[in-house]
Each structure stands twice: as C-alpha cells, then as structure tokens.
Amino acid sequence: MDTKKKEAIMGCTSFDELLNAEYGERGTETRERYEAEADAFCLAECLKEQRRLAGLTQEQLATKIGTKKSYISKIENGHADVQLSTLFRIFAGLGRRVSLTVL
C-alpha cells in the first residue's frame, strides 16, 4: 500500500471515510465492486445462519426447494448471483419470509 493511501486511511474518523479512502467514492468501479461483494457476503451469512437454525444441511435445503446442493453452496460462499424468485423460494423453504427495502 502506498504511503499516501496509508496516511488517508489512518486519518479517517468514520467508517464512510475509511470506505472512501480504501475503495474510492460511491460510483467508482472499485467501490461498486466492494459494495456488491459486501452485499453477497451478507446474504450468504444470513442464508447460512437461517439454514442452520432450521436444522437443514445444504443437501436437504436443495432437495426441499428443487435445486442442487452445489447451487446452495455457491450462494453461501458468495459465488453466485441469485434471482429474487429463487431467494424467496430458498427462504420459504426455511420457513422464513424475505422483506425488501428500497433505499
């Protein structure tokens, strides 16, 4: 990491400033990639937690909703884009509902 960037990061006083220093302002390619990866990570962790709370393996969940274990695994590892209809089906299979908020 170059000295200028390190100084910018060390001078941050908020999380937003830190994100700007590390990944750039909102709208930049690097920041958009970071945001997308962060969203995928959050979804993956939520799915894993809810699946475990439901006492299901990836295989059991996949069978229950008519998909493959490998697809559930890819979602849980943040390596798959998931369609909204599939997201609803997955969480319904876990006995949960999905609620969306548009900001």
N, C-alpha and C positions, 0 to 999 in steps of 0.2 A: 504494500500500500504506500502510495507516495506521501511525502511529508505534508503537503497542502491538504490532502484529503483527511489525513490523520488529525491534523490540527482542527479542521472543520468539525470532525466527529467529536473530538474532545471538548470542543466549545459548545456543544449542544446542551440546551436546557430543557428540551421537551422531546417526546417521542416523535412528533411530527418533524422537528428539526433534524433529528437523527435519521429518519427515513429519507428526508430530502438530501442530507449530506451523503448518505450511503448509496441511495438508489436514484437520486435525482428528483426533480419536481414531478408532481402529478401530470400525466400526459406524455411523459418521456417514455421511450421504448423500454428502458431498463426498469423504471418504476412500474409500468403496466405489467411487465413480466413478473416482477416481485409480487404485485397485488394478486395476480392470477394464481401464482403458486401458493401464496398465503391462504387464499380462499379454498383452493383444492385441499390444502393441509387441514384446514378447519373442518371441512366437510368430511374428510377421511377420518379424522379423530372422533367426530360426532357419530358417524356410522359405526365405527369400531366399538365405541362405548355402548351405544344402544343395542348392537348385536350381542355383545357380551352380557348386558343386563337382561336381555331376552333369553339368555342361555342357549344361543344358537351358534353353531360353527358356520364358517363361510359356506361350506357344502350344504348344510341344512337350509340356510337362508336362500341360497341359489336355487335349490330344488323347490322351495316354497313359493318363489316368485317366478319360476320358469326361466332362469338364466344359468350361466355356468359359474362355477366356483372361481375360475380364473378372472372373470369379469368383476366379481365382488372383491377379489384380491387386488386387482388393478385400481379400483376405486379407493379402497382402503389405503393403498400406497401412494395415492395421488397421481397415478399414471394413466388415468382415463377421464375423458370428458364424459359427463353423464347428462343424458337428456332429462328434462324436467319430468316427463311422464315416467321415466324409469326411477327417478328419485322418489316420486310419490309411491310407486309400486314397492320399492325397497322398504321405505319406512312404514307403509301399510302392512307389509309382511312382518314387521317388527312390532306391530300393534301401536304404531305412532302415526301422527299426522305431521305434515310439513306446512309451515306457515311462512309466507314470503313477505318481506317488507321492501318496498322500493324507496330508495333514498334519493 
